[in-house]
Amino acid sequence: MIHKCLFPAAGYGTRFLPATKAMPKEMLPVLTKPLIQYGVEEAVDAGCEIMAVVTGRGKRAITDHFDISYELEHQIKGTSKEGLLAEIRGLIEKCTFTYTRQNEMKGLGDAIYKGKALVGDTEPFAVILADDLCVNAGGDGILKQMAQLYRKYKCCIVAAMEVPHEEVHKYGVIEGKEIEEGVYMVSNMVEKPDNDKAPSNLAVIGRYILTPDIFEVIRNTKPGKNGELQITDALKTQAEQGMVLAYKFKGRRFDCGSVEGFVEATNYFYDQMKKGESEPVSEKKKKK
């Protein structure tokens, strides 16, 4: 039921300067794949076919990555390296990629509103923030879990996780009532509250499923924290007018917007790769 996924990717990535001076933060590689490719793979796994990317100046590398490089492919054709492009080729063949620009950094709510031109306003869509790298080893991806939940409730859904109380000021935080295991009916959302004023320690991370009426809500939302248009504020209104759910997902999230989280993710995927290489061939065949 969710065919389109929106990727807000216009931010400057200032926490990774000078590396992100000329390279989009979404293209930072965890092992051999850029962050945004992990996000696209998760979206495909959830059933999405159309990838809508909101970019900005200096983000051309994202567009080039999801396109054919004829010169490169000609150079490595018939060599052992040709197979290294198999995954990205598969994504290019399966998906349609569309792009628009967010000319000014006015917040995540504004970036999502700019994506209206790409995803339309007639059907639900997913949102992935590529610098939140999520995995669920041996199980469904986080967005796929959310898509399954959407089939039941058909409303806006945000992914949430418990964080230490001393870190709630870094996140949008929800208040709500648990209606089934891991699923909360949202009654309030606060963007980056003071630690002593947070309604809970359930923090929203970069996975959303949004219904098309969110665009009208965003349009009527006033700028909030730091003068930016916050999706948290729009979803709070949505919760008051209808229904918004927070889903405590199964899996693990790495904050690759921070150096510490990026290194943690790199170490995790490297360990997984080495573990896979050390398994007997018979075990690898069983998993397939």
N, C-alpha and C positions, 0 to 999 in steps of 0.2 A: 504493500500500500504506500510505502514511502519510496518514491522514484528519484527524487532530487536531493542533493546535498550541497549546502552552501558552506564555503570556506572563506571566512573573513581573513584576509592576508595582506592588509595594507600597513600594518604597524612597522615601526622603525627597528625594533629589536635592539634597543639601546643597551640592554644588559649584556650584550655580546659584542659591543664595540671593542676594538676596531674591526672585528671579523665581519660584522654586518654593515659596514660602511658601504660596501659595493655588492654584498650578497644578501638576498632575502633570508631572514631567520628561518623561514619555512623550508629553505633548501639546505640548512645545516644537516650534515649526514650523521645518522646513528649507524655505525658500521658502514655499509655500502649504499644505503638508501636515505634519501632526504626525508625529513619529518613529514612533509606534506604527502609523500607517497604512502607512508604508513596509514595516514588518515584516509586517503582514497581507497586503499585496500580494505580498510574497515567498513567504509561506506558501501563498497561493492558487495562485501560479505553480508551486509544488511539488506541488500536488494536494490540499492540505488544504481542508476544508469547515467544520470546527468549530473555532472560536477560543475557547480557554479562558483567561480572564484572572484572575490572582491579584492583587487590588487591596488597598488599605488605606484608612484614613480620609483624606478629602479628595481622593479619586480619582474622584468622580462624573463629572467632565468626560469621562473615557474612555468610560463607559457612554453618556453623552449623545451623544458623537461618532458612535458606531456605532448610532444610532437615527434615526428620522425626526423632523425638526423641522417640524411642520405650519405653524406661524406663519411661519417663515423662508421655507419653500417657497411659501407663499401670496403673500408679499410680492414675491418675485422671479419668480413665474411669468409667462412670456411676455416676460421681459426678456433682455437679452444675458448677464446674470449667471446665468441658470438652468443653463447648461451647466457652470458651475464646480462644480456638485454631482454631475456625472455619475459620476465615479470612486467617490465614497463611496456613492452610491446603488447602484452596481453591486456593491460589496462587501456592502452590507446585504442585497441580494437573493440573492447567492450563498452567503453564510455564515450559520451559526448562532453567536451569541455567548453565552457563558455566563460567569458570574462567581462568585468566592468571595473571602473576605478572609483575609489573613495578619494576625492581630491584633498580633503582636509580630515585630520584625525579628530573626529568628534565623538568617539566612543563606540562600543560594540553595537549599541542599539542603532546608531546611524549607519554603521557598516552593514548590518542586516537589512535595514531599510533600503540601502542602495542595491542590495541583492534582489529586491522585488522585480526589477527589470529582467532578471535571469530566471528566477524560479516561478514568477507569476503569482497571482493572488486567488487561485482557484483550488489549490490542493495543499495538503500538509507537506512539509519538507524538513529535512534534518539540517543541523548546523554542527560542524566540527571545527574546533580550534586546534590547528595542527601542532602547536607547541605543548598541548596536553597529549602526550603519547600514552595510549591505553592498551593493555594486553589482558587476556584471560586465558592462560595456558591450558589447553585441553578442553576449553568450553567456548560458548558463543562469545563473539566480540561484544563490547559494551553497547554500540549502536544497534546491533542486532537484538540484544536483550530489550532495548527500549522500543524497538519497532514491534516486537512481539507484545509488549505491554500496551502500545498504542492501539493495536487491533482490538483490545478489550475495552479501553476507556475512551479512545478517540478525542483526546484533549492534549494541550501542551504538556510536555514532560521535560524535566531537567534531570541530569545525572548529578548525584550528590554523594559525598563521602564524609565520614567523620574526620575532623582535624583537631589537633590539640587546641585547647581554649586560648592559649597565648598566640595562636596564629590566625584566629578568625578574622582579624582586621585586614587580611590579605585577600579575602574572598567575598562573594555574595553569599549570604547566609539565610537559610530558610527557617520558618517556624511552621509547624503543622502537626496533624494527627495521623498516626499510622493506621491505615485502613486494611492493609494486609502486610505480610512479612516483607519488609524492605521498601514498602510503597507508602508515601505520605501525601495526604491532602494538604496543600500549601494554604496557609492563612495569612502569611506575611513573608516578605523578603526584604532584606536590608543589604545594601552594597557597602562592603568594607566597614562594618561597624566597629566601634571601640570594643576592646576585649570584654569590658565589664558591662556592655550594653547589648551584646549579641543575644538574639532570641534562642540560639542553640549553637551546637558546634557542627551542624550539618552544612557543609559548604558545597556550593554549586561549582562544578568543573565544566570543561569545555565540550560538552555534548548536550544537544537539545533536539527535541522534535517540536516543531511549532506549527500551529494551524494558521491558515492564511489571514484570518481576522487580526492577527498580531500586528499587521502593517498599519491598520487604522489606529490601533492602540498606541503604537510607536509614534505615529504622526501627531497624536494629541498628548504625548508625554513631554514634559518640560525637562530641560537639562538638569542633572542632579549632581552627584559627587564629582568634584573637579571641573564642573561646568560641562560635563560630557553627557551625551544621551545614553543612559544605561539600560540595557535589556532587562536588568533586574527590576527597575522601576516599572517598566512596561508589563512584565510578568506579574508583578504585585497587583497591578490594576486588573490584569486578566484573571487573576485568582479571585479578586473581589467581585468581578462581574460574572464569572463562570466557574471554571475549574482548571487548576494547574496541579500536576503531580510532581513530586520529587522521588526519584528512584535511586535507592542505595544499591549500586551496581555490584555485580560479582566480577572481580578482577583487580587489576592494579593500575594506577595512574602515575606517570612520571611528569613532573613539571619541567619540561625541557625549555621553558622560557627563562629558567635560572641555570647558572653554570653548574651548581650542585646537582640539580635534577637531571641535567643533560649528561653529566658524567655517570650518574647512577644508572640511567637508561642504557648508556653505551656499555657499561660493565655487565648489566643484566643480559643484554642481547649477545654480547660476546660469550658469556658463560653458556647461554643456550646454544649458541653455534658450536662451541667446543664440545658440549655434551652430546649434540647430535652427531658430530664427527666421530666421537668415541664409541657410539653405539654399534653393536653388531649389525650387519646387513639384514639379518632375519628380523630384528626388532624394528628397523626402519620400514620394512615391507609391511609389518603388522599395522603400524600407525597409518600407512597409506590406505 
